[in-house]
Structures are given as C-alpha cells and as structure tokens.
C-alpha cells in the first residue's frame, strides 16, 4: 500500500515557526493565536494517524510541528504576561513611555 502524507503537517509547521516571530511583534497575542491553530491542526492529524498508522509516513514531522507549536504558545504566553506585568508596574502605557523617554535622556540619546 502506498503511504500518504498527513494533510495539515506543513501548515502546522509553518504556523508554529511564524508564531515565534508573531509573539514578539503583537504583544504575544499573535503567537498564541498562530500556535494555537497549529496545535489544533496537529492534534487533528494525530487522530487521523492513530486511526491507521501504516497509511501515513510523515508522523515524525507532525511531532516536530507539535513541539514547535507548543514552544510558540509558551513564548506567546510569556510575552503577554511580561507586557501585562510591565503595564501594571508602570501604571499604564503612558508610564511606560515616560520611563522610556527618561532612559533615553539619561543615555544622552533623547531630546
């Protein structure tokens, strides 16, 4: 019997990798969203594989995609928690901006 590829492995892998980048630029929310979708797709493919393991040949890639999605999810959650913690500590976005301006002035880079 000819072995087939699991249908969502490639997109799960891509979503997991992009979630690394997205967690840094979207307050963690993008990383959480993309890695969550990737995890959903890998779990869906895992169920398909478990129903008929002899039929599919890219299960190792699926495991890799799942691990990358989990790492992306953890990074996204940590980034979000860090941002929320900073907002609380500085008293909001204005406080963060004031602190940043003060740091730039002390470094001799501000106006």
N, CA, C and O atoms as CSV, one atom per row, in Angstrom:
chain,resi,resn,atom,element,x,y,z
A,1,UNK,N,N,0.841,-1.169,0.000
A,1,UNK,CA,C,0.000,0.000,0.000
A,1,UNK,C,C,0.897,1.247,0.000
A,1,UNK,O,O,1.910,1.316,0.697
A,2,UNK,N,N,0.488,2.208,-0.796
A,2,UNK,CA,C,1.229,3.470,-0.892
A,2,UNK,C,C,0.939,4.348,0.317
A,2,UNK,O,O,-0.211,4.539,0.712
A,3,UNK,N,N,2.037,4.886,0.903
A,3,UNK,CA,C,1.860,5.739,2.076
A,3,UNK,C,C,1.562,7.163,1.633
A,3,UNK,O,O,2.088,7.655,0.634
A,4,UNK,N,N,0.699,7.806,2.412
A,4,UNK,CA,C,0.287,9.174,2.127
A,4,UNK,C,C,0.856,10.109,3.180
A,4,UNK,O,O,1.382,9.674,4.204
A,5,UNK,N,N,0.740,11.393,2.910
A,5,UNK,CA,C,1.155,12.422,3.857
A,5,UNK,C,C,-0.060,12.878,4.658
A,5,UNK,O,O,-1.173,12.957,4.137
A,6,UNK,N,N,0.171,13.174,5.921
A,6,UNK,CA,C,-0.906,13.748,6.738
A,6,UNK,C,C,-1.218,15.143,6.202
A,6,UNK,O,O,-0.300,15.869,5.823
A,7,UNK,N,N,-2.488,15.533,6.162
A,7,UNK,CA,C,-2.881,16.741,5.421
A,7,UNK,C,C,-2.446,18.081,6.012
A,7,UNK,O,O,-2.253,19.031,5.253
A,8,UNK,N,N,-2.286,18.198,7.316
A,8,UNK,CA,C,-2.053,19.509,7.917
A,8,UNK,C,C,-0.653,19.705,8.489
A,8,UNK,O,O,-0.410,20.687,9.191
A,9,UNK,N,N,0.260,18.802,8.205
A,9,UNK,CA,C,1.592,18.863,8.812
A,9,UNK,C,C,2.347,20.115,8.382
A,9,UNK,O,O,2.906,20.820,9.223
A,10,UNK,N,N,2.369,20.392,7.109
A,10,UNK,CA,C,3.150,21.526,6.603
A,10,UNK,C,C,2.617,22.848,7.134
A,10,UNK,O,O,3.397,23.690,7.580
A,11,UNK,N,N,1.319,23.043,7.095
A,11,UNK,CA,C,0.744,24.302,7.573
A,11,UNK,C,C,0.951,24.439,9.085
A,11,UNK,O,O,1.161,25.548,9.576
A,12,UNK,N,N,0.893,23.335,9.827
A,12,UNK,CA,C,1.145,23.383,11.266
A,12,UNK,C,C,2.580,23.796,11.552
A,12,UNK,O,O,2.836,24.576,12.469
A,13,UNK,N,N,3.503,23.278,10.777
A,13,UNK,CA,C,4.907,23.625,10.934
A,13,UNK,C,C,5.138,25.100,10.627
A,13,UNK,O,O,5.848,25.787,11.361
A,14,UNK,N,N,4.549,25.579,9.560
A,14,UNK,CA,C,4.685,26.991,9.178
A,14,UNK,C,C,4.061,27.897,10.239
A,14,UNK,O,O,4.656,28.907,10.613
A,15,UNK,N,N,2.885,27.552,10.721
A,15,UNK,CA,C,2.227,28.359,11.756
A,15,UNK,C,C,3.056,28.394,13.039
A,15,UNK,O,O,3.150,29.434,13.692
A,16,UNK,N,N,3.650,27.269,13.396
A,16,UNK,CA,C,4.491,27.229,14.581
A,16,UNK,C,C,5.706,28.123,14.453
A,16,UNK,O,O,6.067,28.821,15.400
A,17,UNK,N,N,6.339,28.108,13.296
A,17,UNK,CA,C,7.516,28.947,13.072
A,17,UNK,C,C,7.137,30.421,13.050
A,17,UNK,O,O,7.833,31.245,13.643
A,18,UNK,N,N,6.059,30.758,12.384
A,18,UNK,CA,C,5.627,32.153,12.322
A,18,UNK,C,C,5.189,32.652,13.704
A,18,UNK,O,O,5.295,33.843,13.997
A,19,UNK,N,N,4.700,31.743,14.546
A,19,UNK,CA,C,4.273,32.156,15.889
A,19,UNK,C,C,5.446,32.665,16.715
A,19,UNK,O,O,5.257,33.504,17.597
A,20,UNK,N,N,6.670,32.168,16.444
A,20,UNK,CA,C,7.858,32.694,17.133
A,20,UNK,C,C,8.013,34.179,16.854
A,20,UNK,O,O,8.255,34.970,17.766
A,21,UNK,N,N,7.874,34.546,15.609
A,21,UNK,CA,C,8.043,35.942,15.199
A,21,UNK,C,C,6.853,36.772,15.675
A,21,UNK,O,O,7.023,37.890,16.164
A,22,UNK,N,N,5.655,36.223,15.531
A,22,UNK,CA,C,4.443,36.968,15.878
A,22,UNK,C,C,4.357,37.283,17.365
A,22,UNK,O,O,3.774,38.297,17.750
A,23,UNK,N,N,4.929,36.429,18.203
A,23,UNK,CA,C,4.817,36.701,19.643
A,23,UNK,C,C,5.657,37.905,20.042
A,23,UNK,O,O,5.400,38.520,21.077
A,24,UNK,N,N,6.642,38.247,19.250
A,24,UNK,CA,C,7.492,39.397,19.572
A,24,UNK,C,C,6.898,40.715,19.088
A,24,UNK,O,O,7.234,41.768,19.629
A,25,UNK,N,N,6.043,40.685,18.105
A,25,UNK,CA,C,5.537,41.908,17.498
A,25,UNK,C,C,4.070,42.199,17.775
A,25,UNK,O,O,3.560,43.228,17.332
A,26,UNK,N,N,3.397,41.346,18.475
A,26,UNK,CA,C,1.965,41.569,18.690
A,26,UNK,C,C,1.561,41.357,20.144
A,26,UNK,O,O,0.464,40.873,20.424
A,27,UNK,N,N,2.439,41.716,21.062
A,27,UNK,CA,C,2.199,41.588,22.493
A,27,UNK,C,C,1.926,40.147,22.908
A,27,UNK,O,O,1.319,39.914,23.953
A,28,UNK,N,N,2.361,39.186,22.114
A,28,UNK,CA,C,2.171,37.780,22.418
A,28,UNK,C,C,0.898,37.184,21.874
A,28,UNK,O,O,0.777,35.964,21.762
A,29,UNK,N,N,-0.048,38.028,21.537
A,29,UNK,CA,C,-1.358,37.525,21.101
A,29,UNK,C,C,-1.255,36.796,19.758
A,29,UNK,O,O,-1.891,35.759,19.563
A,30,UNK,N,N,-0.464,37.331,18.843
A,30,UNK,CA,C,-0.294,36.681,17.544
A,30,UNK,C,C,0.345,35.308,17.688
A,30,UNK,O,O,-0.061,34.354,17.025
A,31,UNK,N,N,1.346,35.211,18.556
A,31,UNK,CA,C,1.989,33.922,18.795
A,31,UNK,C,C,1.045,32.908,19.401
A,31,UNK,O,O,1.051,31.733,19.035
A,32,UNK,N,N,0.231,33.378,20.336
A,32,UNK,CA,C,-0.739,32.484,20.971
A,32,UNK,C,C,-1.763,32.001,19.945
A,32,UNK,O,O,-2.097,30.817,19.900
A,33,UNK,N,N,-2.246,32.912,19.138
A,33,UNK,CA,C,-3.258,32.561,18.133
A,33,UNK,C,C,-2.710,31.583,17.091
A,33,UNK,O,O,-3.321,30.550,16.818
A,34,UNK,N,N,-1.555,31.917,16.514
A,34,UNK,CA,C,-0.998,31.062,15.457
A,34,UNK,C,C,-0.575,29.696,15.983
A,34,UNK,O,O,-0.832,28.680,15.337
A,35,UNK,N,N,0.069,29.658,17.143
A,35,UNK,CA,C,0.481,28.366,17.684
A,35,UNK,C,C,-0.727,27.556,18.143
A,35,UNK,O,O,-0.709,26.327,18.078
A,36,UNK,N,N,-1.773,28.233,18.605
A,36,UNK,CA,C,-2.998,27.525,18.979
A,36,UNK,C,C,-3.641,26.844,17.780
A,36,UNK,O,O,-4.102,25.706,17.872
A,37,UNK,N,N,-3.668,27.545,16.663
A,37,UNK,CA,C,-4.196,26.940,15.432
A,37,UNK,C,C,-3.316,25.774,15.006
A,37,UNK,O,O,-3.816,24.725,14.599
A,38,UNK,N,N,-1.996,25.963,15.101
A,38,UNK,CA,C,-1.067,24.885,14.751
A,38,UNK,C,C,-1.265,23.660,15.624
A,38,UNK,O,O,-1.253,22.532,15.130
A,39,UNK,N,N,-1.449,23.875,16.924
A,39,UNK,CA,C,-1.699,22.747,17.831
A,39,UNK,C,C,-3.009,22.038,17.516
A,39,UNK,O,O,-3.089,20.811,17.559
A,40,UNK,N,N,-4.030,22.821,17.199
A,40,UNK,CA,C,-5.313,22.226,16.828
A,40,UNK,C,C,-5.151,21.324,15.601
A,40,UNK,O,O,-5.677,20.212,15.565
A,41,UNK,N,N,-4.420,21.816,14.599
A,41,UNK,CA,C,-4.225,21.034,13.374
A,41,UNK,C,C,-3.367,19.791,13.621
A,41,UNK,O,O,-3.634,18.734,13.050
A,42,UNK,N,N,-2.336,19.909,14.469
A,42,UNK,CA,C,-1.513,18.727,14.745
A,42,UNK,C,C,-2.303,17.679,15.518
A,42,UNK,O,O,-2.146,16.483,15.275
A,43,UNK,N,N,-3.150,18.114,16.445
A,43,UNK,CA,C,-3.967,17.146,17.178
A,43,UNK,C,C,-4.965,16.455,16.247
A,43,UNK,O,O,-5.254,15.268,16.401
A,44,UNK,N,N,-5.478,17.203,15.295
A,44,UNK,CA,C,-6.401,16.633,14.312
A,44,UNK,C,C,-5.692,15.566,13.468
A,44,UNK,O,O,-6.237,14.487,13.235
A,45,UNK,N,N,-4.470,15.880,13.013
A,45,UNK,CA,C,-3.702,14.918,12.224
A,45,UNK,C,C,-3.253,13.726,13.062
A,45,UNK,O,O,-3.152,12.611,12.548
A,46,UNK,N,N,-2.984,13.950,14.343
A,46,UNK,CA,C,-2.582,12.845,15.221
A,46,UNK,C,C,-3.707,11.822,15.339
A,46,UNK,O,O,-3.459,10.616,15.351
A,47,UNK,N,N,-4.940,12.306,15.425
A,47,UNK,CA,C,-6.091,11.395,15.485
A,47,UNK,C,C,-6.227,10.608,14.183
A,47,UNK,O,O,-6.537,9.417,14.198
A,48,UNK,N,N,-5.993,11.282,13.060
A,48,UNK,CA,C,-6.057,10.605,11.762
A,48,UNK,C,C,-4.988,9.520,11.694
A,48,UNK,O,O,-5.244,8.406,11.236
A,49,UNK,N,N,-3.775,9.864,12.162
A,49,UNK,CA,C,-2.665,8.907,12.133
A,49,UNK,C,C,-2.947,7.703,13.023
A,49,UNK,O,O,-2.696,6.563,12.632
A,50,UNK,N,N,-3.468,7.957,14.215
A,50,UNK,CA,C,-3.731,6.868,15.158
A,50,UNK,C,C,-4.807,5.912,14.650
A,50,UNK,O,O,-4.826,4.745,15.040
A,51,UNK,N,N,-5.692,6.386,13.797
A,51,UNK,CA,C,-6.734,5.520,13.238
A,51,UNK,C,C,-6.142,4.505,12.263
A,51,UNK,O,O,-6.636,3.382,12.162
A,52,UNK,N,N,-5.081,4.896,11.538
A,52,UNK,CA,C,-4.467,4.000,10.549
A,52,UNK,C,C,-2.991,4.369,10.370
A,52,UNK,O,O,-2.643,5.031,9.392
A,53,UNK,N,N,-2.115,3.953,11.297
A,53,UNK,CA,C,-0.714,4.390,11.274
A,53,UNK,C,C,0.094,3.910,10.059
A,53,UNK,O,O,1.035,4.585,9.641
A,54,UNK,N,N,-0.259,2.769,9.501
A,54,UNK,CA,C,0.507,2.241,8.370
A,54,UNK,C,C,0.316,3.060,7.096
A,54,UNK,O,O,1.099,2.946,6.154
A,55,UNK,N,N,-0.705,3.867,7.075
A,55,UNK,CA,C,-1.076,4.598,5.869
A,55,UNK,C,C,-0.276,5.889,5.664
A,55,UNK,O,O,-0.200,6.394,4.544
A,56,UNK,N,N,0.325,6.430,6.744
A,56,UNK,CA,C,0.966,7.741,6.677
A,56,UNK,C,C,2.447,7.628,7.029
A,56,UNK,O,O,2.846,6.808,7.856
A,57,UNK,N,N,3.247,8.467,6.384
A,57,UNK,CA,C,4.696,8.351,6.571
A,57,UNK,C,C,5.361,9.592,7.171
A,57,UNK,O,O,6.576,9.580,7.372
A,58,UNK,N,N,4.633,10.637,7.458
A,58,UNK,CA,C,5.277,11.856,7.967
A,58,UNK,C,C,4.883,12.174,9.412
A,58,UNK,O,O,4.688,13.336,9.768
A,59,UNK,N,N,4.769,11.138,10.233
A,59,UNK,CA,C,4.398,11.350,11.636
A,59,UNK,C,C,5.507,12.047,12.412
A,59,UNK,O,O,5.219,12.821,13.325
A,60,UNK,N,N,6.782,11.789,12.068
A,60,UNK,CA,C,7.887,12.462,12.753
A,60,UNK,C,C,7.835,13.973,12.515
A,60,UNK,O,O,8.120,14.755,13.422
A,61,UNK,N,N,7.476,14.375,11.315
A,61,UNK,CA,C,7.338,15.799,11.023
A,61,UNK,C,C,6.168,16.379,11.817
A,61,UNK,O,O,6.231,17.525,12.262
A,62,UNK,N,N,5.126,15.616,11.993
A,62,UNK,CA,C,3.982,16.050,12.799
A,62,UNK,C,C,4.403,16.274,14.251
A,62,UNK,O,O,3.991,17.253,14.873
A,63,UNK,N,N,5.220,15.371,14.788
A,63,UNK,CA,C,5.698,15.549,16.168
A,63,UNK,C,C,6.551,16.810,16.280
A,63,UNK,O,O,6.453,17.540,17.266
A,64,UNK,N,N,7.386,17.069,15.275
A,64,UNK,CA,C,8.204,18.276,15.270
A,64,UNK,C,C,7.325,19.524,15.227
A,64,UNK,O,O,7.565,20.482,15.962
A,65,UNK,N,N,6.315,19.512,14.373
A,65,UNK,CA,C,5.402,20.653,14.268
A,65,UNK,C,C,4.670,20.879,15.585
A,65,UNK,O,O,4.441,22.024,15.977
A,66,UNK,N,N,4.308,19.816,16.262
A,66,UNK,CA,C,3.614,19.942,17.554
A,66,UNK,C,C,4.528,20.570,18.603
A,66,UNK,O,O,4.100,21.436,19.365
A,67,UNK,N,N,5.775,20.139,18.640
A,67,UNK,CA,C,6.730,20.696,19.599
A,67,UNK,C,C,6.967,22.177,19.328
A,67,UNK,O,O,7.007,22.982,20.259
A,68,UNK,N,N,7.123,22.537,18.064
A,68,UNK,CA,C,7.337,23.938,17.706
A,68,UNK,C,C,6.115,24.779,18.072
A,68,UNK,O,O,6.259,25.903,18.553
A,69,UNK,N,N,4.922,24.247,17.848
A,69,UNK,CA,C,3.702,24.983,18.217
A,69,UNK,C,C,3.602,25.165,19.730
A,69,UNK,O,O,3.168,26.217,20.200
A,70,UNK,N,N,3.995,24.163,20.483
A,70,UNK,CA,C,3.962,24.284,21.953
A,70,UNK,C,C,4.958,25.348,22.408
A,70,UNK,O,O,4.641,26.161,23.276
A,71,UNK,N,N,6.157,25.349,21.831
A,71,UNK,CA,C,7.152,26.362,22.179
A,71,UNK,C,C,6.634,27.755,21.821
A,71,UNK,O,O,6.789,28.693,22.603
A,72,UNK,N,N,6.024,27.895,20.649
A,72,UNK,CA,C,5.445,29.178,20.247
A,72,UNK,C,C,4.348,29.629,21.190
A,72,UNK,O,O,4.231,30.817,21.492
A,73,UNK,N,N,3.547,28.689,21.655
A,73,UNK,CA,C,2.473,29.013,22.602
A,73,UNK,C,C,3.056,29.495,23.934
A,73,UNK,O,O,2.588,30.482,24.502
A,74,UNK,N,N,4.067,28.799,24.420
A,74,UNK,CA,C,4.700,29.201,25.682
A,74,UNK,C,C,5.337,30.578,25.552
A,74,UNK,O,O,5.187,31.417,26.440
A,75,UNK,N,N,6.050,30.819,24.447
A,75,UNK,CA,C,6.658,32.132,24.239
A,75,UNK,C,C,5.597,33.231,24.151
A,75,UNK,O,O,5.782,34.317,24.701
A,76,UNK,N,N,4.506,32.955,23.473
A,76,UNK,CA,C,3.427,33.933,23.356
A,76,UNK,C,C,2.813,34.265,24.706
A,76,UNK,O,O,2.554,35.431,25.006
A,77,UNK,N,N,2.582,33.241,25.518
A,77,UNK,CA,C,2.003,33.465,26.843
A,77,UNK,C,C,2.979,34.244,27.724
A,77,UNK,O,O,2.578,35.167,28.433
A,78,UNK,N,N,4.266,33.870,27.677
A,78,UNK,CA,C,5.258,34.591,28.478
A,78,UNK,C,C,5.368,36.053,28.052
A,78,UNK,O,O,5.476,36.940,28.898
A,79,UNK,N,N,5.340,36.304,26.749
A,79,UNK,CA,C,5.403,37.678,26.254
A,79,UNK,C,C,4.191,38.470,26.719
A,79,UNK,O,O,4.326,39.607,27.172
A,80,UNK,N,N,3.022,37.883,26.612
A,80,UNK,CA,C,1.800,38.555,27.049
A,80,UNK,C,C,1.846,38.856,28.549
A,80,UNK,O,O,1.479,39.951,28.976
A,81,UNK,N,N,2.293,37.892,29.340
A,81,UNK,CA,C,2.402,38.113,30.776
A,81,UNK,C,C,3.423,39.203,31.103
A,81,UNK,O,O,3.207,40.002,32.014
A,82,UNK,N,N,4.523,39.236,30.370
A,82,UNK,CA,C,5.532,40.268,30.579
A,82,UNK,C,C,4.975,41.650,30.261
A,82,UNK,O,O,5.192,42.595,31.020
A,83,UNK,N,N,4.266,41.774,29.159
A,83,UNK,CA,C,3.679,43.061,28.774
A,83,UNK,C,C,2.642,43.507,29.808
A,83,UNK,O,O,2.637,44.667,30.220
A,84,UNK,N,N,1.777,42.603,30.222
A,84,UNK,CA,C,0.757,42.943,31.218
A,84,UNK,C,C,1.427,43.340,32.534
A,84,UNK,O,O,1.008,44.303,33.176
A,85,UNK,N,N,2.462,42.605,32.937
A,85,UNK,CA,C,3.189,42.947,34.150
A,85,UNK,C,C,3.836,44.315,34.066
A,85,UNK,O,O,3.823,45.069,35.040
A,86,UNK,N,N,4.407,44.648,32.905
A,86,UNK,CA,C,5.020,45.970,32.727
A,86,UNK,C,C,3.959,47.069,32.761
A,86,UNK,O,O,4.184,48.129,33.345
A,87,UNK,N,N,2.820,46.827,32.147
A,87,UNK,CA,C,1.745,47.819,32.169
A,87,UNK,C,C,1.267,48.069,33.598
A,87,UNK,O,O,0.992,49.208,33.975
A,88,UNK,N,N,1.172,47.016,34.376
A,88,UNK,CA,C,0.751,47.176,35.769
A,88,UNK,C,C,1.825,47.909,36.566
A,88,UNK,O,O,1.518,48.814,37.342
A,89,UNK,N,N,3.073,47.524,36.376
A,89,UNK,CA,C,4.173,48.117,37.143
A,89,UNK,C,C,4.370,49.594,36.826
A,89,UNK,O,O,4.679,50.378,37.723
A,90,UNK,N,N,4.198,49.985,35.569
A,90,UNK,CA,C,4.416,51.368,35.162
A,90,UNK,C,C,3.146,52.211,35.202
A,90,UNK,O,O,3.195,53.407,34.917
A,91,UNK,N,N,2.054,51.631,35.537
A,91,UNK,CA,C,0.818,52.390,35.636
A,91,UNK,C,C,0.185,52.690,34.293
A,91,UNK,O,O,-0.502,53.701,34.153
A,92,UNK,N,N,0.392,51.861,33.327
A,92,UNK,CA,C,-0.231,52.045,32.024
A,92,UNK,C,C,0.784,52.366,30.938
A,92,UNK,O,O,1.990,52.419,31.179
A,93,UNK,N,N,0.265,52.578,29.744
A,93,UNK,CA,C,1.110,52.834,28.581
A,93,UNK,C,C,1.846,54.165,28.692
A,93,UNK,O,O,2.991,54.278,28.256
A,94,UNK,N,N,1.209,55.155,29.262
A,94,UNK,CA,C,1.855,56.459,29.406
A,94,UNK,C,C,3.064,56.363,30.333
A,94,UNK,O,O,4.108,56.955,30.060
A,95,UNK,N,N,2.924,55.625,31.416
A,95,UNK,CA,C,4.027,55.432,32.350
A,95,UNK,C,C,5.205,54.734,31.698
A,95,UNK,O,O,6.360,55.073,31.955
A,96,UNK,N,N,4.906,53.753,30.849
A,96,UNK,CA,C,5.979,53.058,30.131
A,96,UNK,C,C,6.700,54.014,29.190
A,96,UNK,O,O,7.927,53.985,29.098
A,97,UNK,N,N,5.946,54.864,28.490
A,97,UNK,CA,C,6.552,55.819,27.565
A,97,UNK,C,C,7.397,56.842,28.309
A,97,UNK,O,O,8.478,57.204,27.843
A,98,UNK,N,N,6.923,57.311,29.454
A,98,UNK,CA,C,7.702,58.259,30.252
A,98,UNK,C,C,9.008,57.620,30.727
A,98,UNK,O,O,10.063,58.252,30.676
A,99,UNK,N,N,8.939,56.390,31.181
A,99,UNK,CA,C,10.137,55.693,31.631
A,99,UNK,C,C,11.138,55.532,30.492
A,99,UNK,O,O,12.339,55.723,30.677
A,100,UNK,N,N,10.631,55.178,29.314
A,100,UNK,CA,C,11.498,55.009,28.148
A,100,UNK,C,C,12.161,56.329,27.778
A,100,UNK,O,O,13.357,56.352,27.488
A,101,UNK,N,N,11.421,57.416,27.781
A,101,UNK,CA,C,11.994,58.724,27.467
A,101,UNK,C,C,13.056,59.110,28.486
A,101,UNK,O,O,14.093,59.665,28.125
A,102,UNK,N,N,12.802,58.817,29.755
A,102,UNK,CA,C,13.778,59.116,30.806
A,102,UNK,C,C,15.064,58.313,30.593
A,102,UNK,O,O,16.165,58.835,30.765
A,103,UNK,N,N,14.918,57.066,30.226
A,103,UNK,CA,C,16.087,56.228,29.975
A,103,UNK,C,C,16.885,56.745,28.785
A,103,UNK,O,O,18.116,56.732,28.811
A,104,UNK,N,N,16.197,57.199,27.748
A,104,UNK,CA,C,16.885,57.752,26.578
A,104,UNK,C,C,17.608,59.051,26.927
A,104,UNK,O,O,18.724,59.276,26.460
A,105,UNK,N,N,16.993,59.903,27.737
A,105,UNK,CA,C,17.646,61.151,28.170
A,105,UNK,C,C,18.905,60.858,28.978
A,105,UNK,O,O,19.932,61.508,28.787
A,106,UNK,N,N,18.830,59.897,29.866
A,106,UNK,CA,C,19.982,59.536,30.677
A,106,UNK,C,C,21.118,58.969,29.832
A,106,UNK,O,O,22.292,59.128,30.168
A,107,UNK,N,N,20.765,58.313,28.744
A,107,UNK,CA,C,21.773,57.753,27.848
A,107,UNK,C,C,22.303,58.802,26.889
A,107,UNK,O,O,23.244,58.533,26.142
A,108,UNK,N,N,21.721,59.989,26.897
A,108,UNK,CA,C,22.171,61.056,26.003
A,108,UNK,C,C,21.621,60.946,24.599
A,108,UNK,O,O,22.160,61.555,23.674
A,109,UNK,N,N,20.555,60.180,24.423
A,109,UNK,CA,C,20.003,59.976,23.086
A,109,UNK,C,C,18.691,60.708,22.887
A,109,UNK,O,O,18.204,60.807,21.761
A,110,UNK,N,N,18.119,61.217,23.946
A,110,UNK,CA,C,16.814,61.873,23.848
A,110,UNK,C,C,16.936,63.362,23.607
A,110,UNK,O,O,18.046,63.893,23.555
A,111,UNK,N,N,15.817,64.039,23.459
A,111,UNK,CA,C,15.800,65.465,23.204
A,111,UNK,C,C,15.893,66.265,24.472
A,111,UNK,O,O,15.892,67.496,24.428
